[in-house]
Amino acid sequence: MATESTVQHRELFIGGQWRAAADNGRMDVEDPATGTVIASVASASLGDVDAAVNAAREAIAGEWGKLSGRERSRILLRVVDLMRERSEDLAQAESLDVGKPVSLARAIDVPGAIGQIEYYATLAPHLDGAVRDTEAPTFAYTRREPRGVVAAISPFNFPLILAASKIGPALAAGNTIVHKPAPQTPLSALLLAEILTDAGVPAGVFNLITGGGPEIGDALVRHPGVNMVAFTGSTTVGRIVAATAGECLKPVMVELGGNGANLVFADADLDKVVQTIVSAFVYNTGQFCMAGTRLLVERPVYDRVVDAVAGAVAAVPVGRPSDPGSVVGPLVSRAQLERVERMVDDAIASGGRAVVGGSRIELDGGYYYAPTVIAGLSNDALAIQEEVFGPVLTVQPFDTEEEAIALANSTAYGLAAGVQTRDIARAHRVTAQLEAGLLWVNTWSALDPAVPFGGVKNSGWGRESGPEALESYTRVKSVTIDLS
């Protein structure tokens, strides 16, 4: 396993310069696999927020604001090339910081982040307006223009991908960025700042403020020089961000929590379904908002599916992130481990039965929790109604299609859902009634930069990925010229 030495800089990146925090604040970064400190990074102050936003505003008024979409595209494609050259550094940093198996960081996180920026680089030259037919003797047309300075706030579970999913469309549209990564996982963001600079992104276009508590995020959202907020994180914090942005009348995109229902009908390919079920909730140690954490199974095959899933889960390799055979690594922090433990303990106390798992795993002092399947809970149980954000799956039976849909829609979340069936009519019928922004049939987590990503209800609003995201990072201006 590489160390933090792959990251050359551990300071703030503002206006094209690496600098210490204004008050010289520092913050330790832990390795979740051992609980030991692996790096110290700058911890931003309120003065650093001002400096970063001001640098971003100056860049809009300077060279960056004068570039064409084609010129921005060429710069972003150089970013892509350098990310590929440094892909192993990015994978090692992401694995070390988050605790995810390095094999998955290489296969999923790094290619996913590269794909996001590459996709928007190809769209940058195509931000076209439209000519509109009018009754009066006028020539009317629209322009799509950048919003200005974007505050991009990303979480700890997929730091690289979720930074790229904001940086790609924001820069392609001509905006500038102040990025605040999660305090637990800043390393890949620091690497990305190096790469953006080496690729020729002008000074001030991308600014990075690490560390800092909630007051730093609040100051960034409230800052009068910020024109748009893009946030990914918990529903609790997302509500605060959205309310604050609303007070300031700023457009905001919030991608929040999830508690995805995976509906298995008796006619599904059960051999294939078992692997889909397991990967849908253990991937990234269950720390992903679109996890399929609620399994709903048609009663005739309920026992068969539960037994098969329990057997498959028991065989999932849990181990050190550096081990090529590991599929599940540690949770990101002690606090996250303790949260998962409390949720499982509550589920057992509420009448649930741990079919498999249900306890910590002691390894190297890291934050490991065994992949867990819980049956026998009532629908109002906390583990069913709330997001656990760990490798925990609840299982419920259903008797009818209508009951399955009602159970799936019974939580406050609406990010992801899945339908496992061979009946194509049922697939269309059920997906149309599920309250979720992401629907998968006979698979899970099939993602692509071209396909919009986002939720409904308490899972947020707005869409990342796809041309829809690029549109969100622009504003429409109407121009009408009198021809009389």
N, C-alpha and C positions, 0 to 999 in steps of 0.2 A: 504494500500500500504506500502510495506517495504521501508526502507530508505537505504542510502548508507552504513549503519552499517553492512549489510550482506557482504560487501567487507572489509576484515580485513586489507588489505594493499593498500596504494595509492601512492606507490613509484615506481621507476623503478625496474625491475627484471633482473639482469645481473649476469651471472656466478653462479646461484643458490642462490643469495643474494638479499634482498630488500635494496635499497639504494636511497638516495636523488640524484637529478640531480647534475652534477658536479658544476654547477653555482647556485645551490639551487633554480632553476626556478620552479614556480608553475603555474597551470592553473585551472580556475574554470570550473566546469561542471554544465550545466543547466538542470532543469526539463522542458521539452517542454510543459508540461500540465499547468504550472504556470509561466514560465519564471523566476523562482527563482533559485539561486545557491544551489545545493544539495551536492556538493563535491569539494574538491581541490585535484588535482593529480600532480605528478611531471611532469615538462615539460623539455624534454631532450635537451641537448646541443650537439654540434659537438663532444666533448670529450666523451660523453656517447655512441655515435654511434661507435666510435673506441673501447670502452671497450666492448660493446655488441658483435661486430663482432669478436674481439679477443677471447672472451669467447667461442663463437660458434666454432671457429677454434680449440681451445684447446680441446674442447669436441670431435670433429671429430678425433683428434689424440689420444684421451684417451679411456676411457671405452666404450663410445658409438660406436666408430668406430670398436670395436672388437666384438660387439654383433652379433649373428646370426639373421636372419629374425624371427625365432621362438621366440627368446628372446625379440626382439622388439615387436612382437605380444603380448606376455604376458603382457608387460608393458602397451601397449595401451589398452588392455582389462581391466586392472585395472583402467586406466583413465576413461573408459566407465562406470565402476561400480561406481566410485566416482561421476561422472557427474549425474548419476541417483540418487544417494543419496542426491546430492545437487541441484536437478532439480528445486526445488521451489526457492532457492536462485538465481539460474541463471535466471529463469523466471522473478522474481521480479526486478533484476538488469537490465535486458534487457528492460522490460516495462518502468521502471522509466527513464532510460537513453535515449531511443529512442522515447518514447511516444506512443508505440503501446499497444493496449489492453492486459492486463496481461493474459486473457483467450487465446488469440492467441499465446502469447509467450510460454504458457504452452503446447498448442496443436501442434504448428508448429515449432517454433524456437529451443526450447530445444531438442525435439525428433529429429529434423533434424540435429542438430549439433552432437548429440550422434550417430546418424546413420552414419554420415560421418566417424567419427573416428572408429567406430565398423567395418564398411565395409573394411577400409584399414588395420585394425588390422588383419582381416582374410586373406588379400592378402599378407601381409608382408613375410610369409614363401615361397611364390611362385614366387619370382623374378628370374625366370630361364633364362639361356642363351640357345644357340642352337648349335648343331654340324653341320658343313657345309661340304658338299661333294666337294672335290677339285680334279682337274685333276692331279696335282703333287703328289708325295708320301709324303703328309703332313697330319697332324691331325689339323683341324681348328675348333675353337669354339668361341662363343661370351660370354661375361659376361655383366651383367647389374650392374652398380655401382652407388652409390649416387653421385650427382653433387657436394655436399659440403655444403656451407653455403647458405641458402635461405633467401632472404629478402622478407617477406610476408607483404604486405600493404593492409589493408582492409578498407571498407567504413562504413558510419554511418547507413545505412538502415537495414542491417542484420548483425550486428557485430559478433554475436556468430556463426551463420551458416557459414559465409564467412571466419571467422578465422579457423573454424574446417575443411572447405573444402581445406585449404592449409596445416594446421598442420597434418591432417590425412595422406595424401599421402607422404608428405615430410618426416615425421618421420618414416613411414612404410618403406620407401626406404632407410633409414639410414642417411638422411641429418640432419643438425642442422638448427635452425631458429632464426632469429631476426624479431620479429613481431612489426609492427607499426600500431595500430588501428587508426581510425579517431579521431581527437581531440575532437569532440563532444560526442563520445560514447566509453569511455575506460573501463567502469565498468565491463562488462562481461569478457573482456580480463584479467583484474586483477584477477577476480575469477578463470578464467581458468588457470592462472599461478599457483595459489594456488593448484588447483586440480592436475595439471601435476606433481608438486613437491611431493605432498602427495602420488601420485601413484608410485613414484620411478623413474621418468624420471631424469637421472643424471644431475648434475649441468652443465650449459652451453649449454645444448641441446636445451632448449627453453629460449629465452631472450625477454624481453618486454620493449620497449621504448614508453612511452606515451607523448602526447603533442607535442610541437615543431611545427614550421611552415614548409612551403615548402622546406626551406633549409635543414631541417633534412631528409626529404624524398629523396631529391636530393643527399645528402651526403651518405645515405644508398645505393642508387642505384649505385653510382659511386665508392663506397669503393672497393679497390682492393682485399679485403678479402671476398667479396660476390661473389658467383659463379652463382647464378640464382636469378631472380626477378619474383615474382608472385604478380600481382597488380589487384585489382578490384576497379573501381571508374569511374569517368566521362571520356568521350571521350577526352575532352580538356586536362586533366591531363595525361590521358593514352598515348596520343601522345608524351608528353614530356618524360614520363617514358620510352617508347619504344625507342625514339630517343637517350636518354641518355644511355640506356642499349646497344643499337646498337653501339654507339661510343666506348663503353668499350668491345664490342664483347662478351656480356653475353646473354645466352638464357633468354627470357622473355615471360611470359604468361600474357596477358592483357584481362580482361573481363570488357567491357565498357558499354556504354549507349545503350538504345534500344527505340523503338517507335513502338511496335508491332501492326500489322494489324490483325483484327479478321474478317474473311469473312463469312457472313451469307447468305446462299442460300435459296431460297423460299421453298425448300423441307425439310428444317431442322425442328427438333422438337422445335417449337418456344417457348413452355412453358418452356422447359429445357434451351433453349438458353438464355433466359432473365437472369436467375440466373448466367449462365456462363459469360455473358457479364459484369454484374455488379461486380461480384467478381474479374474478370480479371483486373479491373482498380481501384477499391476502396481498395483492400487488402493492408495493410501496409500504408494506406493513400496515395496510388498511388506511394509511394517511392520504387519502385522496377523496375529494368532494363527490366524485361521481362513482364511488364504490357501490357495488351491489350488496348492501348490508342486510337487506330484508328479503329472505327467500320465501316465496309463496308457492306452494306445491299442491296440485290437484290431488284430492284425497286418495283415489285408487293407486297412485304411485308414491304417496307420501313416505311411507316407511322405507320403501326401496331406495328412494332418492336420499333420504336422511342417512341411511346406513352407508350408502356409497360415498356421499360427501364426507362423512366422518372418517371413513377409511382413507380417502384421498387427502384430507387435511392432515391426518396423523403422519402421513408420509412426506409432507412438504418440508424441504430442507430449511431449517432455521440455523443461521450461523453468522460468522464474522463477514462484514461487507467485502473484505479482501478475498474471501474464499470463492473461487469460481463456481462452486456448486451451490452456493447459498441462493435461496429464493426470497426468504424473509430475513431482514436484518433487524436492528434495534429500532425502537421509537426514537423520536428526535431529541427528547429531553426527559429528565426525571419527572418533571411536572406532567408531561404527556403520559408517561407510564403510569403515574399515580391516578390520573383521570380515567384511563382505561380500566385500571384495577377497581376503582370505585364503581364504575358503571357495571362491570361484570358482577361484582359483589352484590350490588343492588338488584340485578336481574335474578340472581340465585335466591336472594332473600324474598323476592316477589313471586317465587314459585317456579322460576325457570330451572331447567336441568342442563348442565354442561355435558353435551354429548361427547365432546372432545375438547381438550384444552382447559382454560379457566384459571391459569396461574402464570406467574412470572417464570422466566428461565434465567438461571444464574450463569453468566458467561462473561468473564473478563471485567466484571464491574459495570457492564453496559446495561442499556435500558430495554431489555428483551421481554416480550410477552408472547406466550404460546398462541398460535392461531386457534380460535375458539368458536364452537358452534353451540348455540343455546336454543333449546326447544321448550315448549310448554308455557310460554308467556302469553298473557292476555294482551289484546291490542293496545291497551292504554299504558303498558309498561314503559318505563323510561328508556330502556335500550331499544325499543321499537319506535318510539315517538321522537327521540333525540339522536343527533349524530354522535356516535362513539369516537370516531376518528382513530380507529385502531383495528387490529385483525380480528374482528368479532362479527359473527353472522347469526342473526335470529331466523328461526324457521317457523312458519305457520301453514296449516292446511287450509284449503278452500274447496267448496263443493260445486260452485257455479261460476261461469264467466263473470256474471254481474258482481258476485261476492269478491272475486279476485280484484276487479277494478276498484270496488269500494275500499278494500283493504289497502291497495296500492296508493290510493289518493287520500288516505286518512291522516297523513302527517302534514306538518306545515311546510315541508320542503317539496321542491319540484325541479330537481336538476336532471337526474338520469333515471331511466327505467328500462327494463328489458322484457321481451316476450319470447319464450322458447316453445315453438310449436311447428308442426309440419303443415298446418292448415293455413294457407295463404290468405283466405278470406278472414279468418279469425285474426291473423296478424294485423291486417289493415284495420279491422273493426276495433280491436283492443287498443292499438297504438293511438288511434284517433281520440280515444276517451281517457287516456292516461295524462295526468297533469304533470308534464315534465318537458324540459327543453331539448333533451337528448334521448332518443329512443333507439334501441337496438333489437333486432330480431335475429335469434339463433346465433348471437355473439354478444360480446360486451367490450366496451372501451375501444371500439374501432373509430379512431380519430384521424383527421387529415386537416392540414391548414386551410383547405378550400371549403371545409364544412363548418358552419356557424356553431359556436359553443356557448351555452348559457342556460339559465334556468328561469323558472317562474316561482311565484309565491315567495317564501322566505329564502329561496336560493338566488335571489337577486334579479337584476334587469340589465339589459344591454347584451350584446353578443361580441365575443372574441372569435377570431378566425373567420375565414371567408371574406368576400367583398363587403359584407355587412359591417365588419369591424372597421375597415378602411373608411367607410362612409361615416362611422361614428366619430372618427378623428378629424372630420372636416365640418365646416359650416357652409350653408348655401347662401350665396348672394345673388339677388335678382337685379338685372340691369334692363331698363326700358328706355329706348331712344325714339323721340318723336320724329316721324318721317314726313309730316305734313309740310 
